[in-house]
Amino acid sequence: MKRIIILFIFSLGLSIPSLAQKPLVGIGTANPQTVLDVVSTNNGILIPRQTAFQIESMQNPDESELVYSLTDNGVIITRKGFWYFRSGTWFPLTGDGSNNENIYTVNGTLTSNRQVNQDGKQLNIGPGLLYLDGVSSTTGVLTTSPTQTIDVDGKVRIQTLNKVAGVISSAQGVLMNNPDFFDVGDVKPSLATADHDGWYLLNGRNISTLPQTAQNNASNILGITTLLPNATGRYSMGTTAATGGVSGSSTATLTRANLPNVNLSYTADAEAGHSHTMTYQRIRTTTAFGGGNNIHVYWLAGTVVGGGGLYNIISSSIGHNHTYTVSSGGTATPINIQPAALNTNYFVYLGQ
């Protein structure tokens, strides 16, 4: 870019030594030390002043060209002050010793604390990877429409979080309550099948197989010195007995004492007075016969004493009833009283 400089040497008091001797120009001095040496005790120099739009509209600016921006509303020129042209773009000339690198093209290191004022605007990095809403003060991860302070559209893993506001993370990145909020002796049902995060399966094993901290807590706090309770196949319930014990059964056997207090009997209809005849017969025979209300005495060999014959025994009475007793025929088989249930494992918290 061509530059035209008209020097009013005499009116400005310029001192121009012989160019053959030394090509130096002095302003306010007869002894210039550089190509252009400006000396003044009460004035400065004015660099061309333009708006951001004017600066960005310059055609083919030269390397190191310097201007002063009066506005801060440009695409590149975003603040008032001195700007210089280098490597095809404009850079601000700062007074903090920084190298004024463009963070979008050059890596750098912060030399002091920085603060970004969004001024009600949105910052969309990605786009759609990280979204900062300067109006609603919400932050979106993988979303540009956050509705919460932090809104994540995807899975979250917290690899290390210890004792922060009552929340910790497991080795798998799952958030869970801080151990400080679990008490040794807390019991929980779970679909898990193995010890985890200070929780130990209640399967009747010896506490000597547990880590030392768990052993100490089991014995010193819970009084368990040998075996953990075995909750396999059992339900838990409130009790006034010593905790950790196992009681009850999944079956029940009905006994006479369990039956209702009633008499099981049958009484025939009453009849008028009548007689009952019972025949007593002695006979030598090898074949049983007869019937009715008879008593039969059989001899298979030998002499019948008293001879044979029929002897009738007749009893008479007034009207009466006949009562019969019937056996239940039961075998006292136990009844299974175990209800349908969701199968889970029980764990006790003994610390880590």
Secondary structure, DSSP 8 states (H G I E B T S, - for coil): --------HHHHTEE---TTT---EEES-SS--SSEEE--SS------EE-HHHHHT-SS--TT-EEEES-S-SSS--SSEEEEEETTEEEE--SSS-----TTTS----SS------TT-EEEETTTTEEEETTTTEEEES-S---SSEEESS----S---SBTTEEE-TTS-EEE-GGGS-TT-EEEES--S-BTTEEE-BS-BGGGS-HHHHHHHHHTS---SB--B-TT------SS-TT-----SEE---GGGS-S----EE-----SEEEEEEEEEEE-SS----SSEEEEEESSS--TT--EEEEEEEEESS---EE----------EE--------EEEEE---
